[in-house]
């Protein structure tokens, strides 16, 4: 969601969009954001469904595997995903990044894909590519999905780090764009067909069935969520898409007693400025050390 809503609004208003790619100045040297074809593998889901992934083998299999769960329409070649690849390689940690069906290098079509398929993708990643347990790092929509996995597959999740978690966002996302499109496009959506909006920042797909069926995966933040693992939430106070106070509501709903929420006063939704990325790296290593210490007790 994140950048799409913000940029679409700017485009409607005919405001100039200037996209600056942040350069990370920390201790981990960034690799190129593209991946060679040889680096990409495929995991079979069901029938002809499959997802593309990349995996870094761990130096110590007893430590949790870091799994990056991307946000909506984000890919495994994104900035945070690539930064985490370098971090894990530098510290001998196992790492998995992947593209959801129909996104990035994963085949599929937006005419049939459902949110439940993406949840199944993540479930199969945990069951087939993670030897021990996973440290899930969920960005935006990926935070929602990480919490779902902690509830559905508690034995496979060691801890969760969420960056600007966008919980239950598809209904809002669809309704926002539905109001913005013209009458002819509304008719397409009302008929249940796929609508793809081609913008200068990429394609946006809308489909009523995708919206409606995603509601089955909603989390009720007014009730306790039985997630017992350590959880860290990083959120920018200047996030224009997901109110930062929602992270406090998530914290209150979690039954885990080991939950930290860290706000960055100048942070936006992407949390991709150098200081934001340094915080994410430090948080990952701190949680890995915490889990390693617990394992020795």
C-alpha positions in Angstrom: 0.0 0.0 0.0 2.3 2.7 1.4 3.9 4.5 -1.5 1.1 3.6 -3.9 -1.6 5.6 -2.1 0.7 8.5 -1.5 2.0 8.7 -5.0 -1.4 8.1 -6.6 -2.8 11.1 -4.7 0.2 13.2 -5.9 -0.4 12.1 -9.4 -4.1 13.0 -9.3 -3.2 16.5 -8.1 -0.6 16.8 -11.0 2.2 17.3 -8.4 5.7 16.5 -9.6 7.0 13.2 -8.1 10.7 13.2 -7.4 11.9 9.7 -6.4 15.3 9.7 -4.6 17.0 6.4 -4.0 18.5 6.6 -0.5 22.1 5.6 -0.2 23.0 3.5 2.9 26.1 4.8 4.7 26.3 2.2 7.4 28.7 -0.7 7.9 27.0 -3.1 5.4 28.0 -2.4 1.8 25.0 -2.5 -0.5 25.0 -5.0 -3.3 23.3 -4.2 -6.6 19.5 -4.4 -6.3 19.2 -6.7 -9.3 19.8 -10.5 -9.1 21.3 -12.7 -11.7 19.0 -15.5 -13.1 21.3 -18.1 -11.6 20.4 -16.8 -8.1 16.7 -17.4 -8.5 15.0 -20.6 -7.6 11.4 -21.7 -7.7 9.2 -23.3 -5.0 6.3 -25.3 -6.2 3.0 -24.4 -4.6 0.1 -26.3 -6.1 -0.5 -27.4 -9.7 1.3 -24.9 -11.9 1.6 -22.3 -9.1 5.1 -21.5 -8.0 7.1 -18.7 -6.4 10.6 -17.3 -7.0 13.0 -17.1 -4.1 16.6 -16.6 -3.2 18.2 -18.3 -0.2 21.4 -17.8 1.8 22.5 -20.9 3.6 23.4 -20.3 7.3 26.8 -20.8 8.8 25.1 -22.1 12.0 21.9 -24.0 11.4 20.9 -23.6 15.0 20.2 -19.9 14.6 16.9 -18.8 13.2 16.6 -18.1 9.4 15.8 -14.5 8.6 12.8 -14.4 6.2 11.8 -11.1 4.6 8.1 -10.7 4.0 7.6 -7.9 1.5 4.9 -5.3 1.3 2.2 -5.1 -1.3 3.6 -5.2 -4.8 7.2 -5.1 -3.4 9.7 -7.6 -4.7 12.7 -9.5 -3.4 15.0 -7.1 -5.2 13.8 -4.1 -3.2 16.1 -2.0 -1.1 15.4 -3.5 2.4 15.4 -7.1 1.0 18.8 -6.5 -0.6 20.2 -4.8 2.5 19.1 -7.7 4.7 20.8 -10.1 2.2 24.1 -8.4 2.8 23.6 -8.2 6.6 22.9 -12.0 6.8 25.8 -12.9 4.6 28.1 -10.8 6.7 27.0 -12.5 9.9 26.6 -16.0 8.7 22.8 -16.0 9.0 20.4 -18.0 6.9 18.2 -15.7 4.8 15.2 -16.2 2.5 13.6 -13.6 0.3 10.8 -14.3 -2.2 8.2 -12.8 -4.5 4.5 -13.5 -4.0 2.6 -15.2 -6.8 2.1 -12.8 -9.8 4.6 -10.3 -8.4 8.3 -9.8 -9.5 9.8 -13.0 -10.8 7.0 -15.2 -9.6 4.5 -16.3 -12.4 0.8 -15.8 -12.0 -2.0 -13.5 -13.0 -3.7 -10.7 -11.1 -7.0 -12.0 -12.6 -7.0 -15.0 -10.3 -4.6 -14.5 -7.5 -6.0 -14.1 -4.0 -4.6 -12.9 -0.7 -5.1 -16.5 0.6 -2.6 -17.6 -2.1 0.0 -15.2 -0.7 -0.5 -16.5 2.8 -0.1 -20.0 1.4 3.1 -18.9 -0.3 4.6 -17.7 3.0 3.4 -20.8 4.7 5.2 -23.0 2.2 8.4 -20.9 2.5 8.4 -21.5 6.2 7.7 -25.2 5.9 10.1 -25.9 3.0 12.9 -23.4 3.1 13.4 -22.8 6.8 15.3 -25.6 8.6 14.8 -24.5 12.1 12.7 -21.5 13.0 12.2 -18.1 11.3 12.9 -14.6 12.3 10.2 -12.9 10.2 10.8 -9.4 9.0 7.5 -8.0 7.7 7.3 -4.7 5.9 3.9 -3.0 5.7 1.6 -5.8 4.5 4.3 -8.3 5.4 3.8 -7.4 9.0 0.2 -8.4 8.9 1.2 -11.7 7.2 3.9 -12.3 9.7 1.4 -12.1 12.5 -0.8 -14.5 10.7 2.0 -17.0 10.5 2.8 -16.6 14.2 -0.8 -17.6 14.9 -1.1 -20.3 12.3 2.4 -21.8 12.5 3.7 -21.0 16.0 6.3 -23.7 15.9 8.0 -22.2 12.9 8.3 -18.6 14.1 11.0 -17.6 16.6 10.4 -13.8 16.5 8.9 -11.0 14.4 10.2 -7.7 13.4 7.6 -5.4 11.7 8.3 -2.2 9.8 5.2 0.0 9.6 2.8 -2.9 9.8 -0.3 -2.5 7.6 -2.9 -4.6 9.3 -6.1 -5.5 7.4 -5.3 -2.9 4.8 -6.7 -4.3 1.5 -10.3 -3.1 2.2 -9.0 0.4 2.8 -6.7 0.2 -0.2 -9.5 -0.9 -2.6 -12.0 1.6 -1.3 -9.5 4.4 -1.6 -8.8 3.7 -5.2 -12.4 2.9 -6.0 -13.3 6.5 -5.1 -10.5 7.9 -7.2 -11.2 6.1 -10.5 -13.7 7.3 -13.2 -17.2 5.9 -13.8 -16.1 3.5 -16.5 -13.4 2.0 -14.3 -15.9 1.7 -11.5 -18.2 -0.4 -13.8 -15.3 -2.7 -14.5 -14.7 -3.2 -10.8 -18.4 -3.6 -10.0 -18.5 -6.4 -12.6 -15.8 -8.2 -10.7 -13.2 -7.9 -13.4 -9.6 -6.9 -13.0 -8.6 -3.3 -13.3 -4.9 -2.4 -13.7 -4.0 1.2 -13.3 -0.7 2.0 -15.1 1.1 4.8 -13.3 4.6 6.2 -13.6 5.5 4.4 -10.4 4.3 1.0 -11.5 1.1 -1.0 -12.0 -1.7 -1.1 -9.4 -4.2 -3.9 -9.6 -7.7 -3.8 -8.2 -10.2 -6.7 -8.0 -13.3 -6.9 -5.9 -12.9 -10.6 -5.1 -9.3 -10.0 -3.8 -10.6 -7.3 -1.5 -13.6 -9.3 -0.2 -11.7 -12.5 0.4 -8.9 -10.8 2.2 -11.3 -9.9 5.0 -11.2 -13.5 6.1 -7.6 -12.9 7.2 -8.4 -9.7 9.2 -6.9 -9.6 12.7 -9.1 -8.2 15.5 -6.9 -5.8 17.4 -9.6 -5.4 20.0 -9.0 -8.9 21.2 -5.9 -10.7 22.5 -3.7 -12.1 19.8 -2.0 -15.3 21.1 1.5 -14.6 19.8 4.1 -15.5 22.4 7.4 -14.8 20.6 9.5 -11.6 20.9 8.1 -8.8 18.7 9.8 -5.6 17.6 7.8 -2.9 15.8 9.6 0.0 14.0 7.3 2.8 12.8 7.8 6.3 11.5 5.7 9.1 13.1 5.4 10.8 9.7 4.0 7.7 8.0 1.2 9.1 5.7 -0.3 5.7 5.0 -0.5 3.8 8.3 -1.0 5.8 11.5 1.8 5.2 13.8 -0.6 4.9 16.7 -1.8 1.6 15.2 1.4 0.0 16.3 0.5 0.8 19.9 -2.8 -1.0 19.4 -0.9 -4.0 17.9 1.3 -4.0 21.0 -1.6 -4.0 23.3 -3.3 -6.9 21.5 -0.2 -9.1 21.5 -0.1 -11.6 24.4 3.7 -11.7 24.3 5.4 -9.8 27.1 8.5 -9.2 25.1 7.3 -6.5 22.7 9.2 -3.3 21.9 7.8 -0.4 19.8 10.3 2.1 18.4 9.1 5.3 16.8 11.2 7.4 14.6 10.1 11.1 14.7 11.1 11.8 11.1 10.4 8.4 9.7 7.9 7.8 6.8 6.2 4.6 5.8 9.1 3.1 3.9 11.6 3.6 6.7 14.4 3.5 4.1 16.5 6.4 5.2 20.1 5.5 6.3 19.2 5.9 10.0 16.1 3.8 9.6 18.1 1.0 7.9 20.7 1.2 10.6 18.0 0.8 13.2 16.5 -2.2 11.3 20.0 -3.9 11.1 20.6 -3.3 14.8 17.2 -4.7 15.7 17.8 -7.8 13.6 21.1 -8.5 15.2 19.8 -7.8 18.7 16.9 -10.2 18.2 19.2 -12.9 16.8 21.5 -12.5 19.9 18.5 -12.6 22.2 17.3 -15.9 20.6 20.8 -17.4 20.7 21.1 -16.5 24.4 17.7 -18.1 25.2 18.7 -21.3 23.3 21.7 -21.7 25.6 19.7 -21.6 28.8 
